[in-house]
Amino acid sequence: MKKYLIFAVVFFLFVFINHSLAVEIPPIKPGKVTPIKWDNTREMIDLVNACPIQDIDPAEPKPTVSNMKGRFKIIRADGSEQYYYNRHGEANAPVELKDGDQIKTSDGSSSINLSDGSSWILGENTTVKYRNNETLTKISLLVGKLRILRPSVFLHGLKKKVAAKLEPKMRVTSACVRGTDFVMEQTEDENTSKYYLHEGTLDIATLQGEIKHLQSGDIAVVDFDGQVVLTKLDDNEWNELVKNLAPLGAINPPAQEGETTTKQSSSKWIVLVTVLLIIGGYYIYKKKFR
């Protein structure tokens, strides 16, 4: 009977401790957030669904966040903010993205899987704005780095053709991306846009009618005057670029997440040793006073 009682106590302690340590860490506390000033030239890089509206199944669901990993917040169009933090990328209750929502990271990368099968990986200090209405779906990279992965099946037959449209400030009319893995970078200080193509092709059309053709492994740098400079992207450079922009299941956690994980692991060991000491002390006590 005593053995069963001891087993029940240990099992209860294990379940209680495991549940306590598994509670999700509180999200980023709202602090001073520099508001983004919007005007007609701030949406530097737009990813636009280039399919004619009649080619899109009207029953197709709106993109939702099916699961996520990292630390970020969603700024809703009405000004409200929702903070998210998930270390492991488990499935979450679907979070619907609505027209005008912004997704913003701080000092760590975040990976988001959408219901349409695509993945967004936002670098640190990155802000993305999502637009969705009856005629188009658009993602605006305001600042930072954004990696987009789309399964090849979604591009089969160009049914899900993805295009990138640059605002007039960048002196580029349009850019059509048919790729499954590419990274865009927008800098505020240098006022340049960069495209890193790992897979697929990219055509950039300037206001002067010049068309630049990019292939896998190319880099395109577009300056304020619309000048496009092409260079090659080697494997080492690509690996360095995406080392913190990996899809779910392989993303490198931010430093504070790693520290938190270490602390949690240490806490588990301390609790386990404490439980064993209690059990050992109980047996010694019973044996001594029999």
GIPELIN-V398503 format. One record per residue. OMEGA is omega in degrees with one decimal (NA if undefined). Layout:
BEGIN
{{OMEGA} {OMEGA}}
END
This chain:
BEGIN
{{-179.1} {179.8} {179.2} {179.2} {178.8} {179.3} {-179.8} {179.6} {-179.8} {179.9} {178.5} {178.7} {-179.2} {-179.9} {-178.4} {-178.6} {-179.4} {178.9} {-178.6} {-178.3} {-177.9} {179.1} {-176.2} {179.9} {-179.1} {-179.1} {178.3} {177.0} {179.1} {177.5} {177.2} {179.3} {179.2} {-179.4} {178.5} {179.1} {-176.3} {168.1} {-173.4} {-176.1} {-175.1} {-179.7} {-169.5} {-173.2} {-179.1} {170.6} {-173.6} {173.1} {-171.4} {179.7} {172.1} {-174.7} {-178.5} {179.5} {-176.6} {179.7} {-178.2} {179.6} {-178.8} {-175.8} {174.8} {178.2} {175.0} {175.9} {-177.8} {168.1} {-170.3} {176.7} {180.0} {-175.2} {180.0} {176.5} {175.4} {176.3} {-177.5} {-178.5} {-179.8} {177.6} {178.3} {-177.1} {176.4} {-176.9} {-177.6} {175.1} {-179.0} {-175.5} {-167.6} {179.7} {177.7} {177.3} {180.0} {171.2} {-175.9} {176.9} {-177.4} {174.6} {-177.7} {-178.9} {178.5} {179.3} {173.8} {174.2} {-173.6} {175.4} {176.8} {-174.6} {176.5} {178.8} {176.0} {-179.6} {-176.2} {172.7} {179.6} {-177.0} {179.1} {177.5} {180.0} {177.8} {172.8} {172.9} {-178.6} {175.7} {179.6} {179.1} {-178.8} {177.0} {-180.0} {176.3} {-177.8} {176.8} {179.9} {175.1} {-173.4} {-173.6} {-177.7} {171.4} {-171.7} {173.5} {-179.8} {174.9} {-176.3} {178.2} {177.2} {-178.6} {179.4} {175.4} {-179.3} {176.6} {178.1} {178.0} {-178.0} {-177.4} {-180.0} {-179.7} {-177.2} {-179.3} {-179.8} {177.6} {179.8} {-178.6} {179.9} {179.1} {175.4} {-178.1} {-178.9} {179.5} {-178.5} {-179.5} {-178.1} {175.4} {177.6} {-176.8} {-178.2} {175.7} {-177.3} {-178.1} {172.3} {-175.3} {178.3} {-179.6} {178.0} {-178.7} {173.2} {178.8} {178.6} {179.8} {179.1} {-174.4} {-178.1} {-179.5} {178.5} {174.9} {-179.6} {175.4} {176.2} {-177.1} {176.9} {177.6} {176.1} {179.9} {179.8} {175.8} {178.8} {178.4} {179.8} {179.0} {178.9} {178.9} {179.0} {-180.0} {177.1} {-179.7} {177.3} {175.3} {178.3} {179.9} {179.3} {172.6} {175.4} {176.8} {-178.6} {-179.3} {-176.0} {-177.8} {178.9} {177.8} {-178.5} {178.0} {-179.3} {174.0} {-178.7} {-179.4} {179.2} {-174.8} {-179.2} {179.4} {178.0} {180.0} {177.9} {-178.8} {-172.2} {-177.4} {175.0} {178.7} {-177.7} {-179.8} {-179.7} {179.2} {-179.1} {-175.7} {175.7} {-177.3} {175.0} {-175.2} {-177.1} {177.3} {178.7} {178.3} {179.9} {179.8} {179.5} {-179.8} {179.9} {178.5} {178.7} {-179.8} {179.6} {179.6} {179.6} {-179.8} {-179.3} {179.2} {179.3} {179.1} {179.2} {178.4} {178.8} {179.8} {179.0} {178.4} {179.3} {179.5} {179.2} {179.5} {-178.8} {-178.4} {-176.4} {-174.7} {174.6} {NA}}
END
